[in-house]
Amino acid sequence: MIEEGMIKEGDQRHIHVLVSRKDRSNRYSFSPGSRYKASTTMLHGKEVKRGFDRDQFFKAAEEVFDRKFQYRRNYVESYQARNTFLKHPEKYFKQLLRLPAPEKKIAFQLLKERGVKLPLTTIPLTSSQLAGKIMTKLKKGITKAIHSGSIEL
């Protein structure tokens, strides 16, 4: 297990990708939120795409990394999942539930390690687990109904 502050073997380089927010003339914005993001313009007689697509950049970076290091990225670790979690949490958790059982187990383990509070703490994977969960809820409901229908001292 690699932890913060550990001394690791081998080359430890990393890179930072810096992209200017404006072009040289200071007329066009390259910002990911720019309205020029999906447009083209003529530059020195050639048609050039303007803007910077952060989503496309991260997708390509993940693909190159995964291919180069034969890394099997779990859904939880992807940029797309992070975006979905921030913008549409309900879609994110629905997607988690659709994962195959082994991937789902790893995904929930990763989320637990990161301290993410899950709306569903236990998700039944088998019919017996589902039946147990239903019985527990039913028992809790019946107990509450009995207590609300009587006067307790």
C-alpha angles and dihedrals in degrees: 000000000000115000134183112279095019117139108238130197123245136017112346102189124141134176138226118209112214120192122186114241093221136030123252093271090050089231102107127052121223092190114133089237093050122125087227091065098109102028136098133219138184114260119178090341095309128104109243130187112239127212135029124266107209093187092054091045094053093044091053092044092052092048093050093046094047092048095045096048098030087239118171102213116206117223090249091059096053126103089229091057092049090051092048091048092053097043103030113014092174091058090047094056092043088054090049090054091052093057118108112266098257092048091044091054091051091045093054091045090053091048091049091051090052091051096244111163108231121212089214110044095186125025115194111236098182134043091247090055089049092049090050091050092049092049091050092051091045092051091049091050094049091048091051091048092051092049094047093049096054136057110246123200 
